[in-house]
Amino acid sequence: MGKYFGTDGFRGEAGITLTADHAYKVGRFLGWYYNALRERNGNNEPARIVIGKDTRRSSYMFEYSLVAGLTASGADAYLLHVTTTPSVAYIARVDDFDCGIMISASHNPYYDNGIKLIDCYGEKMPEEILLLVEDYIDGKLHVFNQDWSELPFAHREHIGCTVDYVSGRNRYMGYLISLGVYSFKGVKVGLDCANGASWNIAKSVFDALGADTYVINAQPNGLNINNNAGSTHIEGLQKFVVEKGLDIGFAYDGDADRCLCVDEKGNVITGDHILYIYGCYMKERGKLLTNTVVTTVMSNFGLYKAFDEKGIGYAKTAVGDKYVYEYMAKNGCRIGGEQSGHIIFSKYASTGDGILTSLKMMEVMLAKKLPMSKLAEPLKIYPQVLENVRVTDKKAAKDDEAVQAAVQAVAEALGDTGRILVRESGTEPVVRVMVEAPDHDTCQKYVTQVVETIKSRGYGV
């Protein structure tokens, strides 16, 4: 990870750690860089960059700052306005853009925001370009065999322009509708839009496919995104599904790149359930290429036990949909994702897409003529205890010989009845200790053993 860009973009509190000036500089660099690449290929047309945003109040500030930077460098900015992250990835890929930008802090509270950069293939921007953006922000840019203390401004007819590109968002909606294999007629569906980017897209897609659609948290005001709503606060949708007698519910996060479900009984269907249900569905139809579902190390132990019973292979990556997609692309896998609901269907999208995920879950229900509770039933989620330990040095704490020995002792005691995972936080001075086992007390006992070892070695804060 770089200085500013983490696994999911440049994220921070709007106006404090992520400012309008940062956004302007990101726009200045991208506009100049992609124009320079075009010129080197003998193309004098201006670079084309597409921008989407979520419903945060600060998203307008960042949108206009990015546009100012892009056009000042001579690129044309195409505005999708409020839309989802996967829609920007889709349009960047199919409409021949040099790159895409999404303004969102995903599931974070309204006062945070972020800038996600997407390449022309609809995938996350390569690390080497992100590092160039960072170098420009820090005034130490070296590219094309020379140092750049400042970038040239476009002038006269070379100054860029903005284009209202809401038609791109509509085309993305049409694409989602085209993926509906079955009519949803007669199915009562609840949608929790988190007062975020899906608020004006998800219902239209479900309505077009014939569902009886019931929506909550679709009144964004700039300050209520993810506020007791969406996939990070799914209890509201659980209550709504039961009270309304709905057949299924889907909850998205702020930029709708993740989705969790609620079955007809009000039970939460996690990303692990989704991977299991759709993985089995693909295998039954001979569609699970490489016979592998890609997970992260945070997927539940029960998921692997269930896959073993079905003869389905699995891979484990580091936490982050970026790593899941990289593994899928390299190894030709068709489905992968995270417990949190970032699910990637690589045949249809290059990123996690919450609305696409909900359509795929509807497809399985309708194809198999079974309620979601029955589809999820064979997967037994193991109890889990996770404790975050604040430490003076997270790498030293995790690598300490005594801590490693304590972890190994727990792993041996659990055998094939559970697992232990100890990892460093990517964003905090914290070591995370997680145990999954057949019962909660066993989990707690082993977590406590390892945490006490870390503290006894003098790493605790």
C-alpha positions as CSV (number, residue, x, y, z in Angstrom):
1,M,0.0,0.0,0.0
2,G,1.1,3.5,-0.8
3,K,1.2,6.7,1.3
4,Y,-2.3,7.8,0.3
5,F,-3.9,4.9,-1.6
6,G,-4.8,1.8,0.4
7,T,-6.4,-1.4,-0.9
8,D,-9.6,0.5,-1.7
9,G,-8.5,4.0,-2.8
10,F,-7.5,7.2,-1.2
11,R,-9.8,7.4,1.9
12,G,-10.0,9.8,4.8
13,E,-12.1,12.3,6.6
14,A,-13.4,14.9,4.1
15,G,-11.7,18.2,4.4
16,I,-9.1,16.9,6.9
17,T,-7.1,13.9,5.6
18,L,-8.7,14.0,2.2
19,T,-9.1,17.5,0.9
20,A,-10.4,19.3,-2.3
21,D,-6.7,20.1,-3.0
22,H,-5.9,16.4,-3.0
23,A,-8.7,15.7,-5.5
24,Y,-7.6,18.6,-7.7
25,K,-4.1,17.2,-7.9
26,V,-5.4,13.7,-8.6
27,G,-7.4,15.2,-11.5
28,R,-4.4,17.3,-12.7
29,F,-2.1,14.2,-12.8
30,L,-4.6,11.8,-14.5
31,G,-5.6,14.3,-17.1
32,W,-2.0,15.1,-18.0
33,Y,-0.8,11.5,-17.8
34,Y,-3.4,10.0,-20.1
35,N,-3.1,12.8,-22.6
36,A,0.7,12.2,-22.6
37,L,0.1,8.5,-23.2
38,R,-2.2,9.3,-26.1
39,E,0.3,11.7,-27.6
40,R,3.0,9.1,-27.4
41,N,0.7,6.7,-29.4
42,G,0.1,9.4,-32.1
43,N,-3.5,10.2,-30.8
44,N,-4.2,13.9,-30.4
45,E,-7.8,13.5,-29.1
46,P,-8.2,14.5,-25.4
47,A,-8.2,11.8,-22.8
48,R,-11.7,10.6,-21.7
49,I,-12.2,10.0,-18.0
50,V,-15.6,9.0,-16.4
51,I,-16.6,10.0,-12.9
52,G,-19.2,8.7,-10.5
53,K,-20.0,9.6,-6.9
54,D,-22.1,8.4,-4.0
55,T,-24.6,10.5,-1.9
56,R,-22.2,12.1,0.7
57,R,-22.4,15.9,0.9
58,S,-18.6,16.1,0.3
59,S,-18.9,14.1,-3.0
60,Y,-19.9,17.3,-4.8
61,M,-16.8,19.1,-3.6
62,F,-14.5,16.2,-4.7
63,E,-16.3,15.9,-8.1
64,Y,-15.9,19.5,-9.0
65,S,-12.2,19.5,-7.8
66,L,-11.4,16.4,-9.9
67,V,-13.2,18.0,-12.9
68,A,-11.2,21.2,-12.5
69,G,-7.9,19.2,-12.4
70,L,-8.8,17.0,-15.3
71,T,-10.0,19.9,-17.6
72,A,-7.0,22.1,-16.6
73,S,-4.8,19.3,-17.9
74,G,-6.7,19.0,-21.1
75,A,-8.8,15.9,-20.4
76,D,-12.6,15.6,-20.9
77,A,-14.6,14.6,-17.8
78,Y,-17.8,12.5,-18.3
79,L,-20.1,12.7,-15.3
80,L,-22.3,9.8,-14.3
81,H,-23.5,11.7,-11.2
82,V,-24.7,9.6,-8.3
83,T,-24.1,6.0,-9.2
84,T,-22.5,2.8,-7.9
85,T,-18.8,1.8,-8.0
86,P,-19.5,-1.2,-10.2
87,S,-21.3,1.0,-12.7
88,V,-18.2,3.2,-13.1
89,A,-16.1,0.0,-13.6
90,Y,-18.5,-1.3,-16.2
91,I,-18.7,2.0,-18.2
92,A,-14.9,2.6,-18.1
93,R,-14.5,-0.9,-19.7
94,V,-17.3,-0.9,-22.3
95,D,-17.3,2.8,-23.4
96,D,-13.5,3.0,-24.1
97,F,-12.5,5.4,-21.4
98,D,-8.9,6.0,-20.4
99,C,-9.8,5.4,-16.8
100,G,-12.7,5.9,-14.3
101,I,-12.9,7.6,-10.9
102,M,-15.4,6.8,-8.1
103,I,-15.9,9.2,-5.2
104,S,-17.0,7.1,-2.2
105,A,-15.9,5.9,1.2
106,S,-18.0,2.7,0.7
107,H,-19.5,1.6,4.1
108,N,-17.8,4.4,6.1
109,P,-19.8,7.2,7.8
110,Y,-20.9,10.3,5.8
111,Y,-18.0,12.5,7.0
112,D,-15.4,10.2,5.4
113,N,-14.9,10.1,1.6
114,G,-12.6,8.4,-0.9
115,I,-11.3,8.5,-4.4
116,K,-11.1,5.1,-6.1
117,L,-9.3,4.9,-9.4
118,I,-10.3,2.3,-12.1
119,D,-8.4,1.5,-15.2
120,C,-9.7,1.1,-18.8
121,Y,-10.4,-2.6,-18.2
122,G,-12.8,-1.8,-15.3
123,E,-10.2,-3.1,-12.8
124,K,-8.5,-1.3,-9.9
125,M,-5.7,1.0,-11.1
126,P,-2.3,-0.7,-11.3
127,E,-0.1,0.1,-8.3
128,E,2.6,1.8,-10.4
129,I,0.2,4.5,-11.6
130,L,-1.1,5.1,-8.0
131,L,2.5,5.6,-6.9
132,L,2.9,8.2,-9.7
133,V,-0.2,10.0,-8.4
134,E,1.2,10.0,-4.9
135,D,4.6,11.3,-6.1
136,Y,2.8,14.2,-7.9
137,I,0.8,15.1,-4.8
138,D,4.1,15.1,-2.8
139,G,6.0,17.2,-5.5
140,K,8.5,14.6,-6.5
141,L,7.2,13.2,-9.8
142,H,9.6,11.4,-12.1
143,V,8.0,9.9,-15.2
144,F,8.8,9.7,-18.9
145,N,12.5,9.9,-18.0
146,Q,12.4,13.3,-16.4
147,D,11.4,15.2,-13.2
148,W,8.3,17.3,-13.1
149,S,8.2,20.0,-10.4
150,E,4.9,21.1,-12.0
151,L,2.7,19.9,-14.8
152,P,1.8,22.1,-17.8
153,F,-1.7,23.5,-18.0
154,A,-3.7,23.1,-21.2
155,H,-4.6,26.3,-23.0
156,R,-6.9,27.6,-25.7
157,E,-8.8,24.8,-27.5
158,H,-6.9,22.2,-25.6
159,I,-8.6,22.9,-22.3
160,G,-10.9,20.0,-21.4
161,C,-14.7,20.0,-21.1
162,T,-17.3,18.2,-19.1
163,V,-20.0,16.0,-20.5
164,D,-23.2,15.0,-18.8
165,Y,-23.1,11.2,-19.1
166,V,-26.2,10.0,-17.2
167,S,-26.8,7.8,-20.3
168,G,-23.9,5.7,-19.2
169,R,-25.6,4.9,-15.9
170,N,-28.8,4.0,-17.7
171,R,-26.8,1.6,-20.0
172,Y,-25.4,-0.1,-16.9
173,M,-28.9,-0.5,-15.6
174,G,-29.9,-2.0,-18.9
175,Y,-27.0,-4.4,-18.6
176,L,-28.1,-5.6,-15.2
177,I,-31.7,-6.1,-16.4
178,S,-30.4,-8.2,-19.3
179,L,-28.8,-10.6,-16.8
180,G,-32.2,-11.5,-15.4
181,V,-32.7,-15.1,-16.5
182,Y,-36.1,-15.5,-14.8
183,S,-39.1,-13.2,-14.3
184,F,-39.3,-12.0,-10.7
185,K,-43.1,-11.7,-11.0
186,G,-44.9,-12.5,-7.7
187,V,-41.7,-12.4,-5.6
188,K,-41.7,-9.9,-2.8
189,V,-38.3,-8.4,-2.5
190,G,-37.0,-5.9,0.2
191,L,-34.1,-3.6,-0.7
192,D,-32.0,-1.6,1.8
193,C,-30.2,1.0,-0.2
194,A,-28.2,2.5,2.8
195,N,-29.2,6.0,1.6
196,G,-26.3,5.5,-0.8
197,A,-25.5,5.1,-4.4
198,S,-28.0,2.3,-5.2
199,W,-31.0,4.4,-4.1
200,N,-32.0,5.4,-7.7
201,I,-30.8,2.2,-9.5
202,A,-31.7,-1.0,-7.5
203,K,-35.5,-0.6,-7.4
204,S,-35.6,0.3,-11.1
205,V,-33.8,-3.0,-11.9
206,F,-36.0,-5.2,-9.7
207,D,-39.2,-3.4,-11.0
208,A,-38.1,-4.0,-14.6
209,L,-37.7,-7.7,-13.9
210,G,-41.2,-7.9,-12.4
211,A,-40.6,-8.1,-8.6
212,D,-42.9,-6.6,-6.0
213,T,-40.2,-4.3,-4.7
214,Y,-40.2,-2.8,-1.1
215,V,-37.5,-0.3,-0.4
216,I,-36.0,1.2,2.8
217,N,-33.3,3.8,3.3
218,A,-33.6,5.4,-0.1
219,Q,-33.9,9.0,0.9
220,P,-30.3,10.3,0.9
221,N,-29.7,13.8,2.3
222,G,-25.9,13.9,2.2
223,L,-25.5,13.0,5.9
224,N,-27.4,9.7,6.3
225,I,-25.4,7.3,4.1
226,N,-24.8,4.0,6.0
227,N,-26.4,5.6,9.1
228,N,-28.1,2.6,10.8
229,A,-28.8,1.4,7.3
230,G,-27.4,-1.0,4.7
231,S,-25.2,-4.0,4.8
232,T,-23.3,-2.8,8.0
233,H,-26.6,-2.4,9.9
234,I,-28.7,-5.2,8.5
235,E,-30.9,-5.5,11.6
236,G,-33.3,-3.0,10.0
237,L,-33.8,-5.1,6.9
238,Q,-34.2,-8.2,9.0
239,K,-37.1,-6.6,10.9
240,F,-38.6,-5.2,7.6
241,V,-38.6,-8.6,5.8
242,V,-40.3,-10.3,8.7
243,E,-42.9,-7.6,9.3
244,K,-43.8,-7.3,5.6
245,G,-43.8,-11.0,5.0
246,L,-41.2,-10.7,2.2
247,D,-39.6,-13.6,0.3
248,I,-36.1,-12.2,0.4
249,G,-34.2,-9.0,1.3
250,F,-31.0,-7.5,0.0
251,A,-28.8,-4.9,1.7
252,Y,-26.2,-2.8,0.0
253,D,-23.4,-0.6,1.3
254,G,-22.8,3.1,0.4
255,D,-21.4,2.5,-3.1
256,A,-23.2,-0.8,-3.7
257,D,-20.2,-2.9,-4.4
258,R,-21.3,-5.3,-1.6
259,C,-24.5,-7.1,-0.8
260,L,-25.8,-9.2,2.1
261,C,-29.1,-11.0,2.1
262,V,-31.9,-11.7,4.6
263,D,-33.9,-14.9,4.1
264,E,-37.7,-15.1,4.5
265,K,-37.3,-15.9,8.2
266,G,-35.2,-12.9,8.9
267,N,-31.8,-14.7,9.1
268,V,-28.7,-13.0,7.7
269,I,-27.2,-14.5,4.6
270,T,-23.5,-13.5,4.7
271,G,-21.0,-13.3,1.9
272,D,-19.9,-16.9,2.9
273,H,-23.4,-18.1,2.4
274,I,-23.6,-16.5,-1.0
275,L,-20.3,-18.1,-2.1
276,Y,-21.6,-21.4,-0.9
277,I,-25.0,-21.2,-2.6
278,Y,-23.8,-19.9,-5.9
279,G,-20.7,-22.1,-5.9
280,C,-22.9,-25.2,-5.5
281,Y,-25.2,-23.9,-8.2
282,M,-22.4,-23.4,-10.6
283,K,-20.9,-26.9,-9.9
284,E,-24.3,-28.6,-10.4
285,R,-24.4,-27.0,-13.9
286,G,-20.8,-27.7,-14.8
287,K,-20.0,-23.9,-14.7
288,L,-17.5,-23.8,-11.9
289,L,-14.4,-23.5,-13.9
290,T,-11.3,-24.8,-12.1
291,N,-13.7,-26.2,-9.5
292,T,-12.5,-23.4,-7.2
293,V,-14.2,-20.7,-5.2
294,V,-11.9,-17.9,-4.1
295,T,-12.2,-16.7,-0.5
296,T,-10.2,-14.6,2.0
297,V,-8.6,-15.8,5.2
298,M,-11.6,-14.3,7.1
299,S,-14.1,-16.7,5.6
300,N,-15.7,-19.0,8.1
301,F,-14.3,-22.4,8.9
302,G,-17.8,-23.8,8.3
303,L,-17.6,-22.7,4.6
304,Y,-14.6,-24.8,4.0
305,K,-16.1,-27.8,5.7
306,A,-19.2,-27.4,3.5
307,F,-17.1,-27.1,0.4
308,D,-15.2,-30.3,1.3
309,E,-18.5,-32.1,1.6
310,K,-19.6,-30.9,-1.9
311,G,-16.2,-31.7,-3.5
312,I,-15.6,-28.0,-4.2
313,G,-12.0,-26.6,-4.0
314,Y,-11.2,-23.2,-2.6
315,A,-8.4,-20.7,-2.4
316,K,-7.7,-18.2,0.4
317,T,-6.3,-14.8,-0.3
318,A,-5.4,-11.8,1.9
319,V,-8.4,-9.7,3.1
320,G,-9.5,-7.3,0.3
321,D,-11.5,-7.8,-2.9
322,K,-8.5,-6.5,-4.7
323,Y,-6.6,-9.7,-3.8
324,V,-9.6,-11.9,-4.5
325,Y,-9.9,-10.5,-8.0
326,E,-6.1,-10.7,-8.7
327,Y,-6.2,-14.4,-7.8
328,M,-9.3,-15.0,-9.9
329,A,-7.9,-13.3,-13.0
330,K,-4.5,-15.1,-12.7
331,N,-6.1,-18.5,-12.2
332,G,-9.3,-18.4,-14.3
333,C,-11.7,-18.6,-11.5
334,R,-15.3,-17.6,-11.9
335,I,-16.5,-16.7,-8.4
336,G,-14.9,-15.3,-5.3
337,G,-15.5,-12.8,-2.5
338,E,-15.5,-11.8,1.1
339,Q,-17.7,-12.6,4.1
340,S,-18.6,-8.9,4.1
341,G,-20.5,-9.3,0.8
342,H,-18.0,-8.2,-1.8
343,I,-18.7,-11.0,-4.3
344,I,-17.1,-11.0,-7.8
345,F,-18.7,-12.9,-10.7
346,S,-15.9,-12.6,-13.2
347,K,-18.0,-13.6,-16.2
348,Y,-20.1,-10.5,-15.7
349,A,-18.1,-7.9,-13.8
350,S,-14.5,-7.0,-12.9
351,T,-15.4,-5.8,-9.4
352,G,-17.8,-6.6,-6.5
353,D,-21.3,-5.6,-7.5
354,G,-24.0,-5.7,-4.9
355,I,-27.0,-5.4,-7.3
356,L,-25.5,-8.1,-9.6
357,T,-25.1,-10.3,-6.5
358,S,-28.7,-9.9,-5.5
359,L,-29.8,-10.8,-9.1
360,K,-27.7,-13.9,-8.9
361,M,-29.2,-15.0,-5.6
362,M,-32.7,-14.5,-7.1
363,E,-31.6,-16.7,-10.1
364,V,-30.7,-19.6,-7.8
365,M,-33.9,-19.3,-5.8
366,L,-36.1,-19.3,-8.9
367,A,-34.1,-22.0,-10.7
368,K,-34.2,-24.4,-7.8
369,K,-37.7,-23.3,-6.6
370,L,-36.4,-23.1,-3.0
371,P,-36.5,-20.3,-0.4
372,M,-33.2,-18.8,0.6
373,S,-33.4,-20.4,4.0
374,K,-33.3,-23.9,2.4
375,L,-30.5,-23.0,0.0
376,A,-28.4,-21.8,3.0
377,E,-29.3,-24.7,5.3
378,P,-26.4,-27.1,4.6
379,L,-23.8,-24.4,5.5
380,K,-23.1,-24.5,9.3
381,I,-21.4,-21.3,10.4
382,Y,-19.0,-22.0,13.2
383,P,-19.0,-19.7,16.3
384,Q,-16.2,-17.1,16.1
385,V,-14.5,-14.9,18.6
386,L,-12.3,-12.0,17.4
387,E,-10.3,-9.8,19.7
388,N,-8.2,-6.8,18.7
389,V,-5.1,-6.2,20.7
390,R,-3.6,-2.7,20.6
391,V,0.2,-3.2,20.5
392,T,3.4,-1.1,20.3
393,D,4.7,-3.0,17.3
394,K,2.2,-5.2,15.4
395,K,4.8,-7.0,13.2
396,A,7.1,-7.8,16.2
397,A,4.1,-9.0,18.3
398,K,2.8,-11.3,15.6
399,D,6.3,-12.7,14.8
400,D,7.4,-13.2,18.4
401,E,8.5,-16.7,19.0
402,A,6.4,-17.2,22.1
403,V,3.3,-15.8,20.4
404,Q,4.0,-18.1,17.4
405,A,4.3,-21.1,19.7
406,A,1.0,-20.2,21.5
407,V,-0.8,-19.9,18.1
408,Q,0.7,-23.3,17.0
409,A,-0.5,-24.9,20.2
410,V,-4.0,-23.7,19.6
411,A,-3.9,-24.9,16.0
412,E,-2.8,-28.4,17.1
413,A,-5.4,-28.5,19.9
414,L,-8.2,-27.6,17.4
415,G,-7.0,-30.0,14.7
416,D,-9.7,-30.2,12.0
417,T,-12.5,-29.0,14.3
418,G,-11.7,-25.3,14.0
419,R,-8.9,-22.8,13.3
420,I,-7.0,-19.8,14.6
421,L,-6.0,-16.8,12.6
422,V,-3.6,-14.1,13.9
423,R,-3.0,-11.1,11.6
424,E,-1.9,-7.5,11.6
425,S,-4.5,-4.8,10.9
426,G,-3.8,-2.9,7.7
427,T,-4.9,0.5,9.2
428,E,-4.4,0.4,13.0
429,P,-1.7,-0.5,15.5
430,V,-3.6,-3.7,16.2
431,V,-3.1,-7.5,16.1
432,R,-6.3,-9.4,15.4
433,V,-6.7,-12.8,17.1
434,M,-9.6,-14.9,15.8
435,V,-10.7,-18.4,16.6
436,E,-13.5,-20.5,15.1
437,A,-14.6,-23.7,16.9
438,P,-17.7,-25.8,17.4
439,D,-18.7,-23.7,20.5
440,H,-18.3,-20.2,21.8
441,D,-16.5,-21.1,25.0
442,T,-13.8,-23.0,23.1
443,C,-13.3,-20.0,20.9
444,Q,-13.0,-17.6,23.9
445,K,-10.6,-19.9,25.8
446,Y,-8.1,-20.1,22.9
447,V,-8.4,-16.4,22.0
448,T,-7.7,-15.5,25.6
449,Q,-4.6,-17.8,25.7
450,V,-3.0,-16.0,22.7
451,V,-4.0,-12.5,23.8
452,E,-2.5,-13.1,27.2
453,T,0.7,-14.3,25.6
454,I,1.0,-11.2,23.5
455,K,0.5,-9.0,26.5
456,S,2.9,-11.0,28.7
457,R,5.6,-10.4,26.1
458,G,5.3,-6.7,26.7
459,Y,3.6,-5.7,23.4
460,G,0.2,-4.6,24.8
461,V,-0.6,-0.9,25.0
